[in-house]
Amino acid sequence: MAQSRRRSEHQVDRLVLELRQRVLRGEFAPGQRLTELGLVPLLGASRTPVRLALERLSHEGLLDARLSGGFRVRAFTVSEILDSVEVRAVLEGTAARFAAERLGSARELSKLKSLLDEAKLDVPVTIDGFGRYLEVNDRFHRELWRLAKSPALVRMLEAACRVPFAAPGALVFVPEQRDPGGVYVVAEHHRAIVEAIESREGARGEALAREHSRVGRQSLLLAVQQGRALGFPGAGLVVPT
């Protein structure tokens, strides 16, 4: 039973990654309606995992759920994306400070430390390997949020992350890149944040987490400016401010 559940979860993870890539590559236009039945033959999967993948992307903010059924591909302004990145940076900085200030014992960091070891990306990068990396990266951030011991803060972070390109997992797999999304820089940031929390250095942890959340900001700005010529993933969803 447990093995069957893991296989199902892995299938949904793969479908989420594939659908996200297709949307960001512009295979679906902003405003286009997506349905389970319409995607089943395209993705070669049954309705249930396709529905779960669509719901995950809706939760991320990439799709809007329609009252009449199905989902609609969203469009985003540059200012909306950058504001969301900035809001998440402030909130995650606060989460790191709270975690350092509220840490009861070093044992509370054991899960966060284990995720540091898991968050390794093998070269050459494969879509499966990158998918696993994104899953571990998301778990790392959510564990950081948990350590802040503030349900209100977690709710605000969840809301900020509903805009694509602002969430911790807003990295896109590009086969020709050896380091997609600066994942090695991200890994070093993770290590430094954990070290600051363990040392109870709240201000340092806050500064590191804020900087970490802004890793993609400058590359996003450059990509938007030159995006369509560069084939920037998701450029087709970005509309003028």
Phi and psi in degrees as a GROMACS rama.xvg file:
@    title "Ramachandran Plot"
@    xaxis  label "Phi"
@    yaxis  label "Psi"
@TYPE xy
-62.9262  -39.8618  ALA-2
-66.081  -40.0328  GLN-3
-63.2346  -40.6687  SER-4
-64.1596  -41.0786  ARG-5
-63.9118  -39.9875  ARG-6
-62.2738  -42.2542  ARG-7
-63.7235  -42.9951  SER-8
-64.3888  -39.2643  GLU-9
-65.1369  -38.6919  HIS-10
-63.8892  -43.2942  GLN-11
-63.6183  -41.4232  VAL-12
-58.3963  -43.1007  ASP-13
-65.6032  -39.8479  ARG-14
-67.0895  -39.3348  LEU-15
-60.3999  -46.1038  VAL-16
-63.0972  -44.1837  LEU-17
-66.6289  -44.6802  GLU-18
-65.1705  -41.0087  LEU-19
-59.338  -44.2189  ARG-20
-63.5203  -42.0366  GLN-21
-63.7502  -42.2672  ARG-22
-64.3502  -46.2486  VAL-23
-69.8345  -25.553  LEU-24
-79.1241  -7.04494  ARG-25
88.9321  15.6679  GLY-26
-69.8549  -22.2567  GLU-27
-121.457  131.585  PHE-28
-81.3201  152.765  ALA-29
-54.3405  132.996  PRO-30
89.8752  -11.6817  GLY-31
-69.3385  140.047  GLN-32
-86.7684  133.531  ARG-33
-118.76  134.524  LEU-34
-128.377  158.492  THR-35
-56.8727  -51.9332  GLU-36
-61.1274  -37.7456  LEU-37
-69.7334  -28.7389  GLY-38
-92.3973  -18.9161  LEU-39
-54.651  -51.2322  VAL-40
-69.126  -31.5775  PRO-41
-66.7766  -40.7839  LEU-42
-94.4352  -12.2324  LEU-43
65.0978  38.5078  GLY-44
-135.66  163.727  ALA-45
-79.9492  171.119  SER-46
-64.3717  -40.2721  ARG-47
-61.5387  -52.688  THR-48
-65.1362  -31.526  PRO-49
-65.2581  -42.8749  VAL-50
-62.2558  -42.9121  ARG-51
-64.0594  -37.6297  LEU-52
-66.0868  -41.6621  ALA-53
-63.1283  -39.8285  LEU-54
-65.3131  -38.2305  GLU-55
-63.37  -43.5416  ARG-56
-69.5206  -29.6258  LEU-57
-67.9131  -39.9736  SER-58
-64.5972  -36.3655  HIS-59
-67.4228  -24.8237  GLU-60
102.176  1.50028  GLY-61
-76.8723  -27.6242  LEU-62
-123.712  155.242  LEU-63
-109.652  132.022  ASP-64
-74.8077  136.058  ALA-65
-100.477  139.099  ARG-66
-61.4952  -30.2586  LEU-67
-82.2514  -1.50749  SER-68
110.031  150.482  GLY-69
79.5481  -168.11  GLY-70
-137.133  157.259  PHE-71
-123.162  135.492  ARG-72
-70.1373  130.34  VAL-73
-87.5536  162.711  ARG-74
-121.43  154.449  ALA-75
-137.724  143.104  PHE-76
-87.371  155.72  THR-77
-60.3196  -42.5578  VAL-78
-65.3128  -36.1481  SER-79
-62.5523  -42.8682  GLU-80
-66.077  -48.7658  ILE-81
-66.1701  -36.9636  LEU-82
-62.5919  -40.2691  ASP-83
-67.3826  -38.466  SER-84
-60.7221  -44.1817  VAL-85
-66.2973  -41.4067  GLU-86
-62.9262  -45  VAL-87
-63.3773  -37.4396  ARG-88
-59.8271  -44.9375  ALA-89
-64.9774  -44.7807  VAL-90
-67.6712  -41.1061  LEU-91
-70.7965  -31.3886  GLU-92
-61.8142  -43.0476  GLY-93
-63.5863  -39.9288  THR-94
-60.6406  -43.7647  ALA-95
-65.0409  -39.8276  ALA-96
-65.6899  -45.9351  ARG-97
-58.9924  -42.5199  PHE-98
-60.4162  -42.1936  ALA-99
-67.9461  -41.3435  ALA-100
-74.4237  -28.3702  GLU-101
-106.088  6.3715  ARG-102
-63.4995  121.525  LEU-103
-81.2324  -41.1807  GLY-104
-156.003  161.766  SER-105
-61.543  -25.5093  ALA-106
-62.1619  -27.8238  ARG-107
-64.1228  -19.0571  GLU-108
-90.3964  0.302775  LEU-109
-60.2439  -41.1794  SER-110
-68.3616  -42.9649  LYS-111
-61.3045  -40.741  LEU-112
-66.5782  -38.3374  LYS-113
-64.7459  -32.9516  SER-114
-70.7464  -27.6247  LEU-115
-59.8521  -42.7509  LEU-116
-69.9999  -32.8597  ASP-117
-75.2063  -29.7642  GLU-118
-78.6353  66.2176  ALA-119
-120.232  137.072  LYS-120
-114.606  117.206  LEU-121
-76.7169  148.205  ASP-122
-112.644  132.973  VAL-123
-70.8258  149.736  PRO-124
-75.9649  134.289  VAL-125
-115.915  161.509  THR-126
-64.5169  -35.6613  ILE-127
-66.5538  -45.6442  ASP-128
-63.0165  -39.7912  GLY-129
-68.7554  -38.2105  PHE-130
-61.0117  -41.9644  GLY-131
-65.0267  -40.0794  ARG-132
-60.4044  -45.4042  TYR-133
-61.3359  -38.035  LEU-134
-64.663  -44.0844  GLU-135
-67.2496  -40.1231  VAL-136
-60.1173  -43.1974  ASN-137
-63.7481  -42.3017  ASP-138
-62.5868  -37.6725  ARG-139
-60.3647  -49.1148  PHE-140
-64.3755  -40.8893  HIS-141
-68.6726  -32.3345  ARG-142
-69.0225  -37.6609  GLU-143
-60.1702  -44.9193  LEU-144
-59.5403  -43.0518  TRP-145
-60.9723  -39.9601  ARG-146
-66.7693  -18.2443  LEU-147
-68.249  -20.2162  ALA-148
56.5632  45.8383  LYS-149
-142.72  94.146  SER-150
-56.0589  -35.7403  PRO-151
-62.9495  -42.4792  ALA-152
-64.7143  -40.7022  LEU-153
-61.2752  -42.1285  VAL-154
-61.1087  -40.7054  ARG-155
-67.7325  -37.816  MET-156
-65.0215  -42.3264  LEU-157
-58.3054  -42.6395  GLU-158
-65.7655  -42.583  ALA-159
-64.2314  -31.4069  ALA-160
-82.8735  1.04392  CYS-161
-78.1019  -10.2198  ARG-162
-91.7192  122.263  VAL-163
-56.0956  153.742  PRO-164
76.3538  -8.2875  PHE-165
-103.994  -21.3174  ALA-166
-76.2669  158.282  ALA-167
-57.2299  -31.8255  PRO-168
-91.6991  16.9709  GLY-169
-81.1785  56.2208  ALA-170
-116.484  145.053  LEU-171
-116.803  134.927  VAL-172
-74.8753  122.202  PHE-173
-126.17  107.973  VAL-174
-52.6734  -36.4148  PRO-175
-78.9099  -9.42717  GLU-176
-86.4825  133.448  GLN-177
-77.7461  -26.4199  ARG-178
-135.105  71.3597  ASP-179
-62.9994  131.944  PRO-180
69.401  14.4996  GLY-181
63.7321  40.7365  GLY-182
-65.537  -26.556  VAL-183
-72.6279  -35.9715  TYR-184
-64.5714  -42.296  VAL-185
-59.28  -43.4912  VAL-186
-61.8078  -39.432  ALA-187
-67.4599  -38.5496  GLU-188
-60.5163  -44.2166  HIS-189
-55.66  -47.1776  HIS-190
-60.5329  -44.4065  ARG-191
-67.3979  -35.9287  ALA-192
-65.2974  -44.8657  ILE-193
-61.1692  -42.2543  VAL-194
-61.4208  -41.8336  GLU-195
-66.1589  -40.7527  ALA-196
-64.8923  -44.5098  ILE-197
-62.3178  -33.3122  GLU-198
-84.6235  2.13486  SER-199
59.7415  34.0579  ARG-200
-96.9805  82.3303  GLU-201
-60.514  -45.5634  GLY-202
-63.9407  -41.2493  ALA-203
-66.5236  -43.7168  ARG-204
-60.5995  -39.8042  GLY-205
-63.2759  -45.8987  GLU-206
-63.4376  -42.8305  ALA-207
-64.3938  -43.2308  LEU-208
-67.4503  -36.1721  ALA-209
-64.0947  -45.4641  ARG-210
-63.4094  -40.9981  GLU-211
-60.2224  -41.3264  HIS-212
-68.7846  -18.5263  SER-213
-99.5711  10.6957  ARG-214
-52.062  -43.8774  VAL-215
-89.1773  1.99296  GLY-216
-62.893  -51.3107  ARG-217
-67.6059  -39.4767  GLN-218
-66.3219  -34.3316  SER-219
-65.2858  -44.9831  LEU-220
-59.5134  -45.3615  LEU-221
-62.8328  -43.0738  LEU-222
-65.194  -38.1105  ALA-223
-67.5916  -39.3132  VAL-224
-64.6253  -39.1865  GLN-225
-115.323  10.232  GLN-226
-50.23  -55.3015  GLY-227
-64.1319  -35.4712  ARG-228
-68.046  -34.3371  ALA-229
-86.8089  -6.96191  LEU-230
69.4783  34.5688  GLY-231
-58.7043  124.355  PHE-232
-59.0214  124.806  PRO-233
91.8804  -2.77904  GLY-234
-58.5832  -33.508  ALA-235
-68.1777  -15.8728  GLY-236
-91.7896  -11.5817  LEU-237
-91.8251  122.829  VAL-238
-110.311  158.419  VAL-239
-55.9969  144.717  PRO-240
